[in-house]
Amino acid sequence: MNFRKEAQGLFKSKFFQVLPFTMLYGFFIVLVLALAFFVPPSLILTVPFVVLPSTFALQISVSHINNNFPPQFKIFFIGFGLYFSSKGFGCYNSLGGFLKSLGVFVFFEGILEIILSFVWMKYDPALKELLTNVSIDSYLTLATQLMNNASFVKITKISTLVGMLFAFYMFAHHIFSHGMKANLIMYNANSPVTMPMYKAMHKQFFPMVRKEYYKDYYSTIWPIIPVYFVSYAGGACLAYFLLEDTDFMQCQVIALAVAFIVCFTLLPLVSNAMENLYKKYSPRYNELSVKSVKASFEELMKSKDLSEEQKRALEDIVKSAEEKQNKDKEESQDK
């Protein structure tokens, strides 16, 4: 399977069918960014409760169309609601993504701030004086003086913008690296397996195929990456240098908005990559899941605390997993 050609072929052939759903997704994201422009802390709520379910809904909608079902807006809203169910909630492991993004931000912001400070010292004697005459007893005074130094304020703003550039990218990378679980949910809609089970299986499975997975993934979506970096940097420069009265947090929102507007029509390409990856790895994933489910089933069935209804539910889960595994084997033989 040539991932790049197949995903791009789907992108081109289904573009106009998918476009209304991409625009609907864009509408939700623009609302989130518009609110963030005036109230930046709103992202704490809008990312987990609007952005992620909308992303999930778009992914489900694109997959639905790629499987030659007629485009229906209700699928998008069904997907949006499904995200909050026991089957979908936690699909993208967003807390892990946030922590990774925070680490990336601290690393890039800190490294760039140190480099720029040493470079800027050559042109600003006052900054050099502050940074070369530091004693343990003067850290608080130094911090106050640095925040009043125009050069250091510029250094901090530039470093923060670059740190946020990489942090947003890391968050998106993390979200989409977990995106295959959305396809698992769609293709196993009638399965009694819930998201905690999928996450446990994914945690076991993903390390086995990580290198191959990322190779396939990036061979498909790589054109979006330079577009994102260039458009975010362009938006940041536009806001920072041309819109002088704009608050610094608003500059970052503008940069993110410019990047999204430039990239958003390419987002179905990511969904296509997720679907192709699912089709490639699902037989191995399901084989592992059957083994995991059976092992858990045998352990749980030993418990005397289970009711007959709970035992029957566990038997249904094992049966569903085995049926899915057999179906994948038959499809692979047909190919």
Secondary structure, DSSP 8 states (H G I E B T S, - for coil): --HHHHHHHHHHHTHHHHHHHHHHHHHHHHHHHHHHHH-GGGHHHHIIIIIHHHHHHHHHHHHHHHTT----HHHHHHHHHHHTSTTTTTTT-HHHHHHHHHHHHHHHHHHHHHHHHHHHTTT-HHHHHHHHS--GGGHHHHHHHHHT-HHHHHHHHHHHHHHHHHHHHHHHHHHHHTTHHHHHHHHTTT----HHHHHHHHHHHHHHHHHHHHHHHHHHHTTHHHHHHHHHHHHHHIIIII-TTS-HHHHHHHHHHHHHHHHGGGHHHHHHHHHHHHHHHHHHHHHHHHHHHHHHHHHHHT-TT--HHHHHHHHHHHHHHHHHHHHHHHHHHH-
